[in-house]
């Protein structure tokens, strides 16, 4: 298995609720397919939230990008931010067999 570190940033149309980051963090921690959640953050000025997590992928970078994008969107939806738009996705190989 290959281990990839993933960071994403998403923009919301409206201002963030106070508990938005806590909900996103909880969604990342409980999301099937995420092997480790590193946390979530926000920027009130730009109406963005960000999250960091790790995924294990048997194939290469393309599979990691596809899976990571889907997991980020699912976590946003689970956190009540389904209308958020991904504006940045960073994927880095951290360990391979």
C-alpha beads as a LAMMPS data file, in Angstrom:
LAMMPS data file: protein, C-alpha beads

97 atoms
96 bonds

1 atom types
1 bond types

-500.0 500.0 xlo xhi
-500.0 500.0 ylo yhi
-500.0 500.0 zlo zhi

Masses

1 110.0

Atoms # bond

1 1 1 0.000 0.000 0.000
2 1 1 1.046 3.573 -0.679
3 1 1 0.396 6.228 1.951
4 1 1 -0.555 9.710 0.756
5 1 1 -0.861 12.895 2.775
6 1 1 -3.775 15.005 1.594
7 1 1 -4.574 18.661 2.236
8 1 1 -7.582 20.436 0.827
9 1 1 -9.174 23.861 0.989
10 1 1 -12.796 24.621 0.189
11 1 1 -14.628 27.929 -0.187
12 1 1 -18.133 28.531 1.100
13 1 1 -20.562 31.091 -0.270
14 1 1 -21.614 32.213 3.209
15 1 1 -19.797 32.989 6.430
16 1 1 -18.689 30.011 8.500
17 1 1 -20.620 28.955 11.566
18 1 1 -18.565 28.846 14.762
19 1 1 -18.768 25.049 15.007
20 1 1 -17.956 24.424 11.315
21 1 1 -14.345 23.430 11.918
22 1 1 -15.262 21.060 14.761
23 1 1 -17.868 19.386 12.523
24 1 1 -15.338 19.019 9.694
25 1 1 -12.708 17.619 12.048
26 1 1 -15.212 15.057 13.383
27 1 1 -16.274 14.135 9.845
28 1 1 -12.655 13.541 8.792
29 1 1 -11.976 11.442 11.900
30 1 1 -14.995 9.218 11.273
31 1 1 -14.859 8.975 7.486
32 1 1 -14.358 5.433 6.121
33 1 1 -11.375 5.413 3.761
34 1 1 -9.352 7.940 5.737
35 1 1 -6.624 6.121 7.632
36 1 1 -5.604 9.137 9.749
37 1 1 -7.111 12.591 10.192
38 1 1 -4.686 15.399 11.032
39 1 1 -7.270 18.123 11.625
40 1 1 -9.198 21.011 10.143
41 1 1 -8.901 24.784 10.142
42 1 1 -10.681 27.850 8.782
43 1 1 -10.130 31.357 7.512
44 1 1 -13.073 33.648 8.235
45 1 1 -11.737 36.384 5.947
46 1 1 -11.777 34.181 2.828
47 1 1 -14.730 31.951 3.845
48 1 1 -12.565 28.844 3.498
49 1 1 -12.092 25.667 5.493
50 1 1 -9.223 23.246 5.163
51 1 1 -8.545 19.693 6.212
52 1 1 -5.599 17.313 6.383
53 1 1 -5.707 13.531 6.281
54 1 1 -3.921 10.394 5.129
55 1 1 -5.165 7.726 2.732
56 1 1 -3.810 4.314 1.800
57 1 1 -4.021 3.514 -1.902
58 1 1 -2.935 0.342 -3.658
59 1 1 -2.415 2.074 -6.995
60 1 1 -0.707 5.319 -7.905
61 1 1 -1.163 9.068 -7.665
62 1 1 -4.190 9.133 -9.987
63 1 1 -6.139 6.804 -7.704
64 1 1 -5.046 8.823 -4.672
65 1 1 -6.253 12.065 -6.299
66 1 1 -9.612 10.555 -7.231
67 1 1 -10.177 9.007 -3.791
68 1 1 -8.948 12.069 -1.905
69 1 1 -11.188 14.457 -3.800
70 1 1 -14.201 12.244 -3.138
71 1 1 -13.335 11.863 0.552
72 1 1 -12.860 15.617 0.977
73 1 1 -16.247 16.338 -0.605
74 1 1 -17.940 13.633 1.490
75 1 1 -16.402 15.041 4.683
76 1 1 -17.603 18.532 3.783
77 1 1 -21.084 17.192 3.109
78 1 1 -21.120 15.240 6.404
79 1 1 -20.084 18.433 8.204
80 1 1 -23.041 20.323 6.736
81 1 1 -20.995 22.154 4.103
82 1 1 -22.133 20.284 0.998
83 1 1 -22.229 23.495 -1.034
84 1 1 -18.538 24.187 -0.380
85 1 1 -16.358 24.204 -3.485
86 1 1 -12.914 22.581 -3.469
87 1 1 -10.373 25.199 -4.501
88 1 1 -7.161 23.378 -3.600
89 1 1 -6.103 19.733 -3.312
90 1 1 -2.547 18.746 -2.349
91 1 1 -1.475 15.098 -2.453
92 1 1 1.980 13.823 -1.531
93 1 1 3.345 10.280 -1.436
94 1 1 4.709 9.693 2.052
95 1 1 5.486 5.983 2.055
96 1 1 5.442 3.186 -0.491
97 1 1 6.316 -0.492 -0.219

Bonds

1 1 1 2
2 1 2 3
3 1 3 4
4 1 4 5
5 1 5 6
6 1 6 7
7 1 7 8
8 1 8 9
9 1 9 10
10 1 10 11
11 1 11 12
12 1 12 13
13 1 13 14
14 1 14 15
15 1 15 16
16 1 16 17
17 1 17 18
18 1 18 19
19 1 19 20
20 1 20 21
21 1 21 22
22 1 22 23
23 1 23 24
24 1 24 25
25 1 25 26
26 1 26 27
27 1 27 28
28 1 28 29
29 1 29 30
30 1 30 31
31 1 31 32
32 1 32 33
33 1 33 34
34 1 34 35
35 1 35 36
36 1 36 37
37 1 37 38
38 1 38 39
39 1 39 40
40 1 40 41
41 1 41 42
42 1 42 43
43 1 43 44
44 1 44 45
45 1 45 46
46 1 46 47
47 1 47 48
48 1 48 49
49 1 49 50
50 1 50 51
51 1 51 52
52 1 52 53
53 1 53 54
54 1 54 55
55 1 55 56
56 1 56 57
57 1 57 58
58 1 58 59
59 1 59 60
60 1 60 61
61 1 61 62
62 1 62 63
63 1 63 64
64 1 64 65
65 1 65 66
66 1 66 67
67 1 67 68
68 1 68 69
69 1 69 70
70 1 70 71
71 1 71 72
72 1 72 73
73 1 73 74
74 1 74 75
75 1 75 76
76 1 76 77
77 1 77 78
78 1 78 79
79 1 79 80
80 1 80 81
81 1 81 82
82 1 82 83
83 1 83 84
84 1 84 85
85 1 85 86
86 1 86 87
87 1 87 88
88 1 88 89
89 1 89 90
90 1 90 91
91 1 91 92
92 1 92 93
93 1 93 94
94 1 94 95
95 1 95 96
96 1 96 97
